[in-house]
Amino acid sequence: MSQTPQQQDLEGRTALVTGGASGIGLAAARALAGSGAHVVVADVDEAGAQRVADELGGRAWAVDLLDTAALAELSLEVDVLVNNAGIQKVAPLQEFDPADFHRILVLMLESPFLLVRAALPHMYERGWGRVINVSSVHGLRASPYKSAYVSAKHGLEGLSKTVAVEGAAHGVTSNCINPGYVRTPLVEKQIADQARVHGIPESEVVERIMLGETPIKKLVDPEDVGSLVAWLAGPHASMVTGASYTMDGGWTAR
């Protein structure tokens, strides 16, 4: 990365960030706005999306990404699409509710597909576009008790590469970011479930489960992910496409 995100010029570009009201999405929205982009903050939390949009001088979009019928009718005029929204469910396969499995795949795989589908015509017309998918190390590796999440993230990796191949001739790049455990509300909500399925106290979950295989013993900061989002969106990443960037403290290096 030859320049910091703050030095990049995204002025005149519109960026859409899903799940932008908190966590990684909030950090990404701030980083993109700091690079000059007009940011559309999409979230099911309408008040949260509006709060972030007001902070950044952007626009809030209250949207339920599980409403695939509505998404299929969309036409998006955005230059940067950040697919970030996600949920988690921790349970053994034999206890995993099929409805939960389906809901996670819809939110984290089908809705990104529909948003990309809605955004590509505008990107192709302008001859420029960035699709940035917030995946996970679980898009590259599996962990027990996360069948839906791991399946969705592996699927997102394939979608991202397909967009990279199809979009190349039109100036559109597509990449994944693969963080380990990030210090976000989504991760904090997992602690009780992880303790239950692993049979350990909640106080030991971060050290033993989340960071057990990670050489750098700390959770990823959302701002670090946001910085990478801004770099991938900028002009200095024009030859980066079809890639998956791990940010996991060395977990996948083992």
The 8 nearest C-alpha neighbors of each residue, nearest first, counted from 0:
[[1, 2, 3, 230, 235, 236, 4, 227],
 [0, 2, 3, 235, 230, 236, 4, 6],
 [3, 1, 0, 6, 4, 7, 235, 5],
 [2, 4, 5, 6, 7, 1, 0, 230],
 [3, 5, 7, 6, 230, 229, 34, 226],
 [4, 6, 34, 3, 7, 33, 30, 2],
 [7, 5, 4, 3, 2, 8, 34, 33],
 [8, 6, 4, 5, 34, 233, 9, 3],
 [7, 9, 10, 34, 35, 6, 233, 234],
 [10, 8, 35, 36, 12, 34, 11, 7],
 [11, 9, 35, 36, 12, 8, 34, 37],
 [10, 12, 9, 36, 13, 37, 35, 8],
 [13, 11, 36, 9, 10, 78, 37, 14],
 [12, 14, 37, 77, 78, 36, 38, 79],
 [13, 15, 79, 38, 77, 80, 78, 39],
 [16, 14, 39, 80, 38, 81, 79, 40],
 [15, 17, 81, 19, 40, 41, 80, 39],
 [18, 16, 41, 19, 84, 83, 82, 42],
 [17, 19, 84, 42, 24, 20, 83, 41],
 [18, 20, 24, 25, 40, 17, 16, 21],
 [19, 21, 48, 47, 25, 18, 51, 42],
 [22, 20, 25, 19, 24, 23, 18, 26],
 [21, 23, 183, 25, 24, 221, 26, 184],
 [22, 24, 221, 26, 25, 27, 21, 225],
 [23, 25, 19, 27, 18, 26, 22, 21],
 [24, 26, 21, 19, 28, 20, 22, 27],
 [25, 27, 225, 23, 29, 222, 24, 28],
 [28, 26, 225, 24, 30, 29, 25, 23],
 [29, 27, 25, 31, 26, 30, 24, 32],
 [28, 30, 32, 26, 27, 31, 33, 25],
 [31, 29, 33, 27, 32, 28, 225, 229],
 [32, 30, 34, 28, 33, 229, 29, 36],
 [33, 31, 36, 35, 29, 34, 30, 28],
 [32, 34, 30, 31, 35, 5, 29, 36],
 [35, 33, 31, 5, 32, 9, 7, 8],
 [34, 36, 10, 9, 32, 33, 8, 31],
 [37, 35, 32, 9, 12, 10, 13, 31],
 [36, 38, 13, 57, 14, 32, 12, 35],
 [39, 37, 14, 57, 13, 36, 15, 40],
 [38, 40, 15, 58, 59, 57, 14, 41],
 [39, 41, 59, 19, 16, 48, 60, 52],
 [42, 40, 60, 17, 19, 61, 16, 18],
 [41, 43, 18, 44, 61, 62, 48, 17],
 [42, 44, 62, 63, 61, 45, 41, 18],
 [45, 43, 42, 47, 46, 48, 61, 20],
 [44, 46, 61, 48, 47, 43, 49, 42],
 [47, 45, 49, 48, 44, 50, 61, 20],
 [48, 46, 20, 50, 44, 49, 45, 51],
 [47, 49, 20, 45, 59, 51, 50, 46],
 [50, 48, 52, 59, 46, 47, 51, 53],
 [49, 51, 47, 53, 48, 52, 46, 54],
 [52, 50, 54, 48, 53, 49, 20, 55],
 [53, 51, 57, 49, 58, 55, 54, 59],
 [54, 52, 56, 50, 51, 55, 49, 57],
 [55, 53, 51, 52, 56, 50, 57, 49],
 [56, 54, 52, 57, 53, 51, 32, 29],
 [57, 55, 53, 52, 54, 58, 37, 38],
 [58, 56, 52, 38, 55, 37, 39, 53],
 [57, 59, 39, 52, 40, 38, 60, 56],
 [60, 58, 40, 49, 48, 52, 39, 41],
 [59, 61, 41, 40, 62, 42, 58, 39],
 [60, 62, 45, 42, 43, 41, 59, 44],
 [63, 61, 43, 42, 60, 64, 41, 45],
 [62, 64, 43, 65, 66, 61, 42, 67],
 [65, 63, 66, 106, 62, 110, 67, 70],
 [64, 66, 63, 106, 67, 105, 110, 102],
 [67, 65, 64, 68, 69, 63, 70, 62],
 [66, 68, 70, 69, 65, 71, 110, 64],
 [69, 67, 71, 70, 66, 72, 65, 73],
 [70, 68, 67, 71, 72, 66, 73, 64],
 [71, 69, 67, 73, 72, 68, 113, 66],
 [70, 72, 68, 69, 73, 113, 67, 117],
 [73, 71, 70, 69, 74, 68, 117, 67],
 [74, 72, 70, 117, 71, 75, 69, 114],
 [73, 75, 117, 118, 76, 72, 120, 121],
 [76, 74, 118, 117, 77, 73, 121, 114],
 [75, 77, 121, 118, 74, 78, 122, 13],
 [78, 76, 13, 75, 79, 14, 118, 15],
 [77, 79, 128, 13, 12, 14, 122, 129],
 [80, 78, 14, 129, 77, 128, 130, 15],
 [81, 79, 130, 15, 14, 131, 129, 82],
 [80, 82, 16, 131, 132, 83, 15, 130],
 [83, 81, 132, 17, 111, 133, 84, 80],
 [82, 84, 133, 17, 18, 81, 24, 132],
 [85, 83, 18, 17, 82, 107, 86, 106],
 [84, 86, 107, 83, 106, 87, 18, 103],
 [85, 87, 103, 185, 88, 84, 148, 107],
 [86, 88, 148, 89, 85, 185, 103, 189],
 [87, 89, 90, 145, 86, 148, 99, 147],
 [88, 90, 144, 145, 192, 87, 193, 91],
 [89, 91, 144, 95, 94, 92, 88, 145],
 [92, 90, 144, 94, 93, 95, 89, 143],
 [93, 91, 95, 94, 90, 144, 146, 145],
 [92, 94, 91, 95, 90, 96, 144, 97],
 [95, 93, 91, 92, 90, 96, 97, 144],
 [96, 94, 92, 90, 93, 91, 97, 100],
 [95, 97, 99, 98, 94, 100, 93, 92],
 [98, 96, 100, 99, 101, 95, 102, 94],
 [97, 99, 101, 96, 100, 102, 95, 103],
 [100, 98, 102, 96, 97, 101, 103, 95],
 [101, 99, 97, 147, 103, 98, 102, 104],
 [100, 102, 98, 104, 99, 103, 105, 97],
 [103, 101, 99, 105, 104, 100, 98, 106],
 [104, 102, 106, 100, 105, 101, 107, 99],
 [103, 105, 101, 108, 107, 151, 102, 106],
 [104, 106, 109, 102, 103, 108, 107, 110],
 [107, 105, 103, 110, 104, 65, 64, 108],
 [106, 108, 104, 105, 85, 103, 151, 110],
 [109, 107, 104, 111, 151, 110, 105, 155],
 [108, 110, 105, 112, 111, 106, 113, 107],
 [109, 111, 113, 112, 106, 108, 105, 64],
 [112, 110, 114, 108, 113, 109, 82, 115],
 [113, 111, 109, 115, 110, 114, 116, 108],
 [114, 112, 116, 110, 111, 115, 71, 70],
 [115, 113, 117, 111, 116, 112, 110, 118],
 [116, 114, 118, 112, 117, 113, 119, 111],
 [115, 117, 113, 114, 118, 119, 112, 120],
 [116, 118, 74, 114, 75, 115, 73, 119],
 [119, 117, 75, 115, 116, 120, 121, 114],
 [118, 120, 122, 121, 116, 123, 117, 115],
 [121, 119, 123, 122, 118, 124, 117, 116],
 [122, 120, 124, 119, 123, 76, 118, 125],
 [123, 121, 119, 128, 125, 127, 124, 120],
 [124, 122, 126, 120, 169, 125, 121, 119],
 [125, 123, 121, 122, 126, 120, 127, 169],
 [124, 126, 122, 123, 127, 121, 128, 169],
 [127, 125, 123, 170, 169, 124, 122, 128],
 [128, 126, 170, 171, 122, 125, 123, 169],
 [127, 129, 171, 122, 78, 79, 170, 172],
 [128, 130, 79, 172, 171, 232, 173, 80],
 [131, 129, 173, 80, 79, 81, 172, 132],
 [132, 130, 81, 174, 173, 175, 80, 129],
 [133, 131, 175, 82, 134, 81, 174, 176],
 [134, 132, 83, 176, 175, 82, 131, 177],
 [133, 135, 177, 176, 152, 132, 175, 138],
 [136, 134, 177, 137, 178, 138, 179, 152],
 [135, 137, 177, 138, 139, 179, 178, 140],
 [138, 136, 140, 135, 139, 149, 141, 152],
 [137, 139, 153, 152, 135, 136, 140, 134],
 [138, 140, 137, 136, 153, 141, 135, 152],
 [141, 139, 137, 136, 138, 142, 149, 251],
 [142, 140, 137, 149, 143, 139, 138, 145],
 [141, 143, 145, 144, 140, 137, 149, 146],
 [142, 144, 145, 141, 146, 91, 90, 89],
 [143, 145, 91, 90, 89, 146, 92, 142],
 [146, 144, 89, 148, 143, 147, 149, 142],
 [145, 147, 149, 148, 144, 150, 92, 143],
 [148, 146, 100, 150, 149, 145, 151, 103],
 [147, 149, 151, 145, 150, 146, 152, 87],
 [150, 148, 137, 152, 146, 151, 147, 145],
 [149, 151, 147, 153, 148, 152, 146, 154],
 [152, 150, 154, 148, 104, 153, 149, 108],
 [151, 153, 138, 155, 149, 154, 150, 134],
 [154, 152, 138, 156, 150, 155, 151, 149],
 [153, 155, 151, 157, 152, 156, 150, 158],
 [156, 154, 152, 158, 157, 153, 108, 159],
 [155, 157, 159, 153, 154, 158, 152, 160],
 [158, 156, 154, 160, 155, 159, 161, 153],
 [157, 159, 155, 161, 156, 160, 162, 154],
 [158, 160, 156, 162, 157, 161, 173, 174],
 [159, 161, 241, 163, 157, 162, 158, 164],
 [160, 162, 158, 164, 163, 159, 165, 157],
 [161, 163, 165, 159, 160, 164, 166, 173],
 [164, 162, 173, 160, 241, 166, 161, 172],
 [163, 165, 161, 162, 166, 167, 160, 241],
 [166, 164, 162, 163, 167, 161, 168, 169],
 [165, 167, 171, 163, 169, 162, 168, 164],
 [166, 168, 169, 170, 171, 164, 165, 163],
 [167, 169, 166, 170, 165, 171, 164, 126],
 [170, 168, 126, 123, 166, 167, 171, 127],
 [171, 169, 127, 126, 167, 168, 128, 166],
 [172, 170, 128, 166, 127, 167, 169, 129],
 [171, 173, 240, 129, 163, 130, 167, 128],
 [174, 172, 130, 163, 240, 159, 241, 131],
 [173, 175, 242, 241, 131, 240, 159, 243],
 [176, 174, 243, 132, 134, 133, 131, 244],
 [175, 177, 244, 133, 134, 243, 245, 132],
 [176, 178, 135, 245, 136, 134, 244, 246],
 [179, 177, 246, 135, 247, 245, 136, 176],
 [178, 180, 247, 136, 181, 246, 135, 219],
 [179, 181, 218, 219, 209, 178, 182, 186],
 [182, 180, 219, 218, 183, 220, 179, 221],
 [181, 183, 218, 220, 219, 186, 221, 180],
 [182, 184, 22, 185, 186, 181, 187, 23],
 [183, 185, 187, 186, 188, 22, 182, 21],
 [186, 184, 188, 183, 187, 189, 86, 87],
 [187, 185, 189, 188, 183, 184, 182, 181],
 [186, 188, 184, 189, 185, 190, 183, 182],
 [187, 189, 185, 186, 190, 184, 191, 192],
 [190, 188, 186, 192, 187, 191, 193, 185],
 [189, 191, 193, 192, 188, 187, 201, 194],
 [190, 192, 194, 193, 189, 201, 195, 188],
 [193, 191, 195, 189, 194, 190, 89, 196],
 [194, 192, 190, 195, 196, 191, 189, 197],
 [195, 193, 199, 191, 201, 197, 192, 198],
 [194, 196, 192, 198, 193, 197, 191, 199],
 [195, 197, 193, 198, 194, 192, 90, 91],
 [198, 196, 194, 195, 199, 193, 192, 208],
 [197, 199, 195, 196, 194, 200, 193, 201],
 [198, 200, 194, 197, 201, 203, 195, 204],
 [201, 199, 202, 203, 194, 204, 198, 195],
 [200, 202, 194, 204, 203, 191, 190, 199],
 [201, 203, 200, 204, 205, 199, 206, 194],
 [204, 202, 201, 200, 206, 205, 207, 199],
 [205, 203, 208, 201, 207, 206, 202, 194],
 [206, 204, 209, 208, 203, 207, 210, 202],
 [205, 207, 210, 203, 204, 211, 208, 209],
 [208, 206, 211, 204, 203, 205, 210, 209],
 [209, 207, 211, 204, 210, 205, 206, 203],
 [208, 210, 205, 211, 206, 207, 180, 204],
 [209, 211, 213, 206, 212, 208, 216, 205],
 [210, 212, 207, 208, 213, 209, 206, 205],
 [213, 211, 210, 250, 214, 209, 208, 253],
 [212, 214, 250, 210, 215, 211, 249, 248],
 [215, 213, 249, 216, 248, 250, 212, 210],
 [216, 214, 248, 213, 217, 249, 210, 250],
 [215, 217, 210, 214, 213, 218, 248, 206],
 [218, 216, 215, 219, 210, 248, 213, 206],
 [217, 219, 181, 180, 182, 220, 216, 210],
 [220, 218, 181, 182, 180, 221, 217, 179],
 [219, 221, 222, 223, 182, 181, 218, 224],
 [222, 220, 23, 224, 223, 26, 22, 225],
 [221, 223, 225, 26, 224, 220, 226, 23],
 [224, 222, 226, 225, 221, 220, 227, 219],
 [225, 223, 227, 221, 222, 226, 228, 23],
 [224, 226, 27, 222, 26, 228, 223, 227],
 [227, 225, 229, 223, 228, 224, 30, 222],
 [226, 228, 230, 224, 229, 225, 231, 223],
 [229, 227, 225, 231, 226, 230, 27, 232],
 [230, 228, 232, 226, 31, 227, 231, 4],
 [229, 231, 227, 233, 232, 4, 228, 226],
 [232, 230, 228, 236, 233, 229, 227, 131],
 [233, 231, 229, 230, 129, 228, 79, 234],
 [232, 234, 230, 231, 235, 7, 236, 229],
 [235, 233, 236, 237, 232, 7, 8, 230],
 [234, 236, 233, 237, 230, 1, 0, 231],
 [237, 235, 239, 231, 238, 234, 233, 230],
 [236, 238, 239, 235, 234, 172, 233, 240],
 [239, 237, 236, 240, 235, 172, 234, 167],
 [238, 240, 236, 237, 242, 172, 241, 174],
 [241, 239, 172, 173, 242, 174, 163, 238],
 [240, 242, 160, 163, 174, 173, 159, 243],
 [243, 241, 174, 240, 175, 244, 239, 160],
 [242, 244, 175, 176, 174, 245, 177, 241],
 [245, 243, 176, 177, 175, 242, 246, 174],
 [244, 246, 177, 178, 247, 176, 243, 136],
 [247, 245, 178, 177, 248, 179, 244, 176],
 [246, 248, 179, 178, 249, 250, 245, 136],
 [247, 249, 215, 250, 213, 214, 246, 179],
 [248, 250, 252, 247, 214, 251, 213, 215],
 [251, 249, 213, 252, 247, 248, 212, 253],
 [250, 252, 253, 249, 247, 136, 140, 245],
 [253, 251, 249, 250, 248, 213, 247, 214],
 [252, 251, 250, 249, 212, 213, 214, 248]]
